[in-house]
């Protein structure tokens, strides 16, 4: 259900809106209440609650359906790691027979926001809610919701809360692009707190799983149809990843597909691929296994992921990939065809010179930005339109176009109204991001910090019924810079899309390639990073200058902490101190992964009031940090990158939460190119760590400078 706003702690309770004679029998209410469970997910320093309901039960285990964002919250990935989060499933919550058991995630589906938990050893398990016998739905149909609004806030004792039953009616049945029912919209008075609970008809038959509210929606709720849960239980293919690793004369391509298979019905998975030579015609069939020139690979299944690799000669053509699976007792599952271009991916420095063949430089009439656009687009024009941000109408001059391949693109710069000038930068990003989400009628599924020439900004992926919009945005001074491309998941990942996005910059700006550890965020002179150059002895009497970036630190002494040989930086233990009622980072201890072991570095800074751990999940390591700083080191977030063959993959990342001071200051980024981080550098005094930076592979010889006495 990637097209809706997801509320991590949200559930529904409704006031009656249906006809008085549309009632549910007391014994049906009791049955559904017993099947509805209270779910609590706890990390080392956080916790959320939600709801779920039993869908199968026997003498060995109970399977519980809920939302993915309840069972596997983003906090678990970005802060403590999914494995350290403890899931508690409470049956008969708020009653004398209340009992709690540990739950484990059997399967999760991020696209539809569904998850299935397994609970073992349940004493007197409830009768499950049937999900395979779905009633015929119609607008105004009365429905009932079960869950735990506001979590433990409504508990009347030291135990868990009692279940809340609400009444509502179906207001809309919304189909997806495939013509299938995608969401059931419900009218009713909404309360925060019940994500994952069952929505049933008057006979107790499952209508769907409560998932979201629409912000400012005046009592509109969204429910995942029961048919989606049924499809999930039968087994389906999830996200398909096609990743190249280029060598001198060949390209090795790795295929990975997530298997959403709670009942383990999928017995085999096969990858089909076809190499399209440069200027050759693509196959017209949508089933690659039917094409005589295609090849196939049996994929190895491990931990609900199918994987395979193959090698092709290096060429500037493309590879088409499709995956099929064979569940027991069901027709074959077939993925969409993924297209991987074998042409070199453009780098930032590639956009500094003359546009390549087929492209030209574009600058709007107001000369506020420059970018490259196709020489022969299917269409392109300058537009004047209005956008609504925070209930205020803003006139925007934009350029809109469509490439010959069908990719839609748009670029603009917006002069902020005087009333917006004093709005904090963080709030401005949220306002404009919200406007884009409302305009596309989608949901943000990914965000990360990026560079737009010399501009620092953010990139968002917005998914609306399978149509993906990649948006890059930078807010500098009184102007907002926005460039975006729209298409399916393949189209927005092409070299064509990357060229449109990455060539967007300020007029006259040289897009020079930066050193991997060099910040590109423009800053006032009083707040420039402390860059130190120190000669390091080399063989044959030669010397090399090693430049590092330390953010904050003023005039304190420097330190360096390097991982054991072969190690990578995977996170930090962070300590905080108070300054003007703000939590400021005052201590840091690096965490390294060496082989299959975790090793701590030294702790820098001793005076702390509390601590938090930011650590990469399995298979990832630190690739960059984004920092707010002045004379001290105020706060930061970490970009974690996937580790592939001992190196970092800068195309597969996720970000931690931001910790420390939320003061309105520019954010400076260090790293991001994919170069391995093997330690940290920084500055400290007798009690505080006051500045920090990353130490990259090849910089082990850097010699810290000590404060002169």
Secondary structure in CASP SS format (residue, H / E / C, confidence):
PFRMAT SS
TARGET T0000
AUTHOR 0000-0000-0000
METHOD secondary structure of the structure
MODEL  1
X C 1.00
X C 1.00
X C 1.00
X C 1.00
X C 1.00
X C 1.00
X C 1.00
X C 1.00
X C 1.00
X C 1.00
X C 1.00
X C 1.00
X C 1.00
X C 1.00
X C 1.00
X C 1.00
X C 1.00
X C 1.00
X C 1.00
X C 1.00
X C 1.00
X C 1.00
X C 1.00
X C 1.00
X C 1.00
X H 1.00
X H 1.00
X H 1.00
X H 1.00
X H 1.00
X H 1.00
X H 1.00
X H 1.00
X H 1.00
X H 1.00
X E 1.00
X E 1.00
X E 1.00
X E 1.00
X E 1.00
X E 1.00
X E 1.00
X C 1.00
X C 1.00
X C 1.00
X C 1.00
X E 1.00
X E 1.00
X E 1.00
X E 1.00
X E 1.00
X E 1.00
X E 1.00
X E 1.00
X E 1.00
X E 1.00
X E 1.00
X C 1.00
X C 1.00
X C 1.00
X E 1.00
X E 1.00
X E 1.00
X E 1.00
X E 1.00
X E 1.00
X C 1.00
X H 1.00
X H 1.00
X H 1.00
X H 1.00
X C 1.00
X C 1.00
X H 1.00
X H 1.00
X H 1.00
X H 1.00
X H 1.00
X H 1.00
X H 1.00
X C 1.00
X H 1.00
X H 1.00
X H 1.00
X C 1.00
X E 1.00
X E 1.00
X E 1.00
X E 1.00
X E 1.00
X E 1.00
X C 1.00
X C 1.00
X C 1.00
X C 1.00
X C 1.00
X C 1.00
X C 1.00
X E 1.00
X E 1.00
X E 1.00
X E 1.00
X E 1.00
X E 1.00
X E 1.00
X E 1.00
X E 1.00
X E 1.00
X E 1.00
X C 1.00
X C 1.00
X C 1.00
X C 1.00
X E 1.00
X E 1.00
X E 1.00
X E 1.00
X E 1.00
X E 1.00
X E 1.00
X C 1.00
X C 1.00
X C 1.00
X C 1.00
X C 1.00
X C 1.00
X C 1.00
X C 1.00
X C 1.00
X C 1.00
X C 1.00
X C 1.00
X C 1.00
X C 1.00
X C 1.00
X C 1.00
X C 1.00
X C 1.00
X C 1.00
X C 1.00
X C 1.00
X E 1.00
X E 1.00
X E 1.00
X E 1.00
X E 1.00
X E 1.00
X C 1.00
X C 1.00
X C 1.00
X H 1.00
X H 1.00
X H 1.00
X H 1.00
X C 1.00
X C 1.00
X C 1.00
X C 1.00
X C 1.00
X C 1.00
X C 1.00
X C 1.00
X C 1.00
X E 1.00
X E 1.00
X E 1.00
X E 1.00
X E 1.00
X E 1.00
X E 1.00
X E 1.00
X E 1.00
X E 1.00
X E 1.00
X E 1.00
X C 1.00
X C 1.00
X C 1.00
X C 1.00
X C 1.00
X E 1.00
X E 1.00
X E 1.00
X E 1.00
X E 1.00
X E 1.00
X E 1.00
X C 1.00
X C 1.00
X C 1.00
X C 1.00
X C 1.00
X C 1.00
X C 1.00
X C 1.00
X C 1.00
X C 1.00
X E 1.00
X E 1.00
X E 1.00
X C 1.00
X C 1.00
X C 1.00
X C 1.00
X C 1.00
X E 1.00
X E 1.00
X E 1.00
X E 1.00
X E 1.00
X E 1.00
X E 1.00
X E 1.00
X C 1.00
X C 1.00
X C 1.00
X C 1.00
X C 1.00
X C 1.00
X E 1.00
X E 1.00
X E 1.00
X E 1.00
X E 1.00
X E 1.00
X H 1.00
X H 1.00
X H 1.00
X H 1.00
X H 1.00
X H 1.00
X H 1.00
X H 1.00
X H 1.00
X C 1.00
X E 1.00
X E 1.00
X E 1.00
X E 1.00
X E 1.00
X E 1.00
X E 1.00
X E 1.00
X E 1.00
X E 1.00
X E 1.00
X C 1.00
X C 1.00
X C 1.00
X E 1.00
X E 1.00
X E 1.00
X E 1.00
X E 1.00
X E 1.00
X E 1.00
X E 1.00
X E 1.00
X E 1.00
X E 1.00
X C 1.00
X C 1.00
X C 1.00
X C 1.00
X C 1.00
X E 1.00
X E 1.00
X E 1.00
X E 1.00
X E 1.00
X E 1.00
X E 1.00
X E 1.00
X E 1.00
X E 1.00
X E 1.00
X C 1.00
X C 1.00
X C 1.00
X C 1.00
X C 1.00
X C 1.00
X C 1.00
X C 1.00
X C 1.00
X C 1.00
X C 1.00
X H 1.00
X H 1.00
X H 1.00
X C 1.00
X C 1.00
X C 1.00
X C 1.00
X E 1.00
X E 1.00
X E 1.00
X E 1.00
X C 1.00
X E 1.00
X E 1.00
X E 1.00
X C 1.00
X C 1.00
X E 1.00
X E 1.00
X E 1.00
X E 1.00
X E 1.00
X E 1.00
X E 1.00
X E 1.00
X E 1.00
X C 1.00
X C 1.00
X C 1.00
X C 1.00
X E 1.00
X E 1.00
X E 1.00
X E 1.00
X E 1.00
X E 1.00
X E 1.00
X E 1.00
X E 1.00
X E 1.00
X C 1.00
X C 1.00
X C 1.00
X C 1.00
X C 1.00
X E 1.00
X E 1.00
X C 1.00
X C 1.00
X C 1.00
X E 1.00
X E 1.00
X E 1.00
X E 1.00
X C 1.00
X C 1.00
X C 1.00
X C 1.00
X C 1.00
X C 1.00
X H 1.00
X H 1.00
X H 1.00
X H 1.00
X C 1.00
X C 1.00
X C 1.00
X C 1.00
X C 1.00
X C 1.00
X C 1.00
X E 1.00
X E 1.00
X E 1.00
X E 1.00
X E 1.00
X C 1.00
X C 1.00
X C 1.00
X C 1.00
X C 1.00
X C 1.00
X E 1.00
X E 1.00
X E 1.00
X E 1.00
X E 1.00
X C 1.00
X C 1.00
X C 1.00
X C 1.00
X E 1.00
X E 1.00
X E 1.00
X E 1.00
X E 1.00
X E 1.00
X E 1.00
X E 1.00
X E 1.00
X E 1.00
X E 1.00
X C 1.00
X C 1.00
X E 1.00
X E 1.00
X E 1.00
X E 1.00
X E 1.00
X E 1.00
X E 1.00
X E 1.00
X E 1.00
X E 1.00
X E 1.00
X C 1.00
X C 1.00
X C 1.00
X C 1.00
X C 1.00
X E 1.00
X E 1.00
X E 1.00
X E 1.00
X E 1.00
X E 1.00
X E 1.00
X E 1.00
X C 1.00
X C 1.00
X H 1.00
X H 1.00
X H 1.00
X C 1.00
X C 1.00
X C 1.00
X C 1.00
X H 1.00
X H 1.00
X H 1.00
X H 1.00
X H 1.00
X H 1.00
X H 1.00
X H 1.00
X H 1.00
X H 1.00
X H 1.00
X H 1.00
X H 1.00
X H 1.00
X H 1.00
X H 1.00
X C 1.00
X C 1.00
X E 1.00
X E 1.00
X E 1.00
X E 1.00
X E 1.00
X E 1.00
X E 1.00
X E 1.00
X E 1.00
X E 1.00
X C 1.00
X C 1.00
X E 1.00
X E 1.00
X E 1.00
X E 1.00
X E 1.00
X E 1.00
X E 1.00
X E 1.00
X E 1.00
X E 1.00
X C 1.00
X C 1.00
X E 1.00
X E 1.00
X E 1.00
X E 1.00
X E 1.00
X E 1.00
X E 1.00
X E 1.00
X E 1.00
X E 1.00
X C 1.00
X C 1.00
X E 1.00
X E 1.00
X E 1.00
X E 1.00
X E 1.00
X E 1.00
X E 1.00
X E 1.00
X E 1.00
X C 1.00
X C 1.00
X C 1.00
X H 1.00
X H 1.00
X H 1.00
X C 1.00
X H 1.00
X H 1.00
X H 1.00
X H 1.00
X H 1.00
X H 1.00
X H 1.00
X H 1.00
X C 1.00
X C 1.00
X E 1.00
X C 1.00
X C 1.00
X C 1.00
X C 1.00
X C 1.00
X C 1.00
X C 1.00
X C 1.00
X C 1.00
X C 1.00
X C 1.00
X C 1.00
X C 1.00
X C 1.00
X C 1.00
X C 1.00
X C 1.00
X C 1.00
X C 1.00
X H 1.00
X H 1.00
X H 1.00
X C 1.00
X C 1.00
X E 1.00
X E 1.00
X E 1.00
X E 1.00
X E 1.00
X E 1.00
X E 1.00
X E 1.00
X C 1.00
X H 1.00
X H 1.00
X H 1.00
X C 1.00
X E 1.00
X E 1.00
X E 1.00
X E 1.00
X E 1.00
X E 1.00
X E 1.00
X E 1.00
X E 1.00
X E 1.00
X C 1.00
X C 1.00
X C 1.00
X C 1.00
X E 1.00
X E 1.00
X E 1.00
X E 1.00
X E 1.00
X E 1.00
X C 1.00
X C 1.00
X C 1.00
X C 1.00
X C 1.00
X E 1.00
X E 1.00
X E 1.00
X E 1.00
X E 1.00
X E 1.00
X E 1.00
X E 1.00
X E 1.00
X E 1.00
X E 1.00
X E 1.00
X C 1.00
X C 1.00
X E 1.00
X E 1.00
X E 1.00
X E 1.00
X E 1.00
X E 1.00
X E 1.00
X E 1.00
X E 1.00
X E 1.00
X E 1.00
X E 1.00
X E 1.00
X C 1.00
X C 1.00
X E 1.00
X E 1.00
X E 1.00
X E 1.00
X E 1.00
X E 1.00
X E 1.00
X E 1.00
X C 1.00
X C 1.00
X C 1.00
X C 1.00
X C 1.00
X E 1.00
X E 1.00
X E 1.00
X E 1.00
X E 1.00
X E 1.00
X C 1.00
X C 1.00
X C 1.00
X C 1.00
X E 1.00
X E 1.00
X E 1.00
X E 1.00
X E 1.00
X E 1.00
X E 1.00
X E 1.00
X E 1.00
X E 1.00
X C 1.00
X C 1.00
X C 1.00
X E 1.00
X E 1.00
X E 1.00
X E 1.00
X E 1.00
X E 1.00
X E 1.00
X E 1.00
X E 1.00
X E 1.00
X E 1.00
X E 1.00
X C 1.00
X C 1.00
X E 1.00
X E 1.00
X E 1.00
X E 1.00
X E 1.00
X E 1.00
X E 1.00
X E 1.00
X E 1.00
X C 1.00
X C 1.00
X C 1.00
X E 1.00
X E 1.00
X C 1.00
X C 1.00
X C 1.00
X C 1.00
X C 1.00
X C 1.00
X C 1.00
X E 1.00
X E 1.00
X E 1.00
X E 1.00
X C 1.00
X C 1.00
X C 1.00
X C 1.00
X C 1.00
X E 1.00
X E 1.00
X E 1.00
X E 1.00
X E 1.00
X E 1.00
X E 1.00
X E 1.00
X C 1.00
X C 1.00
X C 1.00
X C 1.00
X E 1.00
X E 1.00
X E 1.00
X E 1.00
X E 1.00
X E 1.00
X E 1.00
X E 1.00
X C 1.00
X C 1.00
X C 1.00
X C 1.00
X C 1.00
X C 1.00
X C 1.00
X C 1.00
X C 1.00
X C 1.00
X C 1.00
X C 1.00
X C 1.00
END
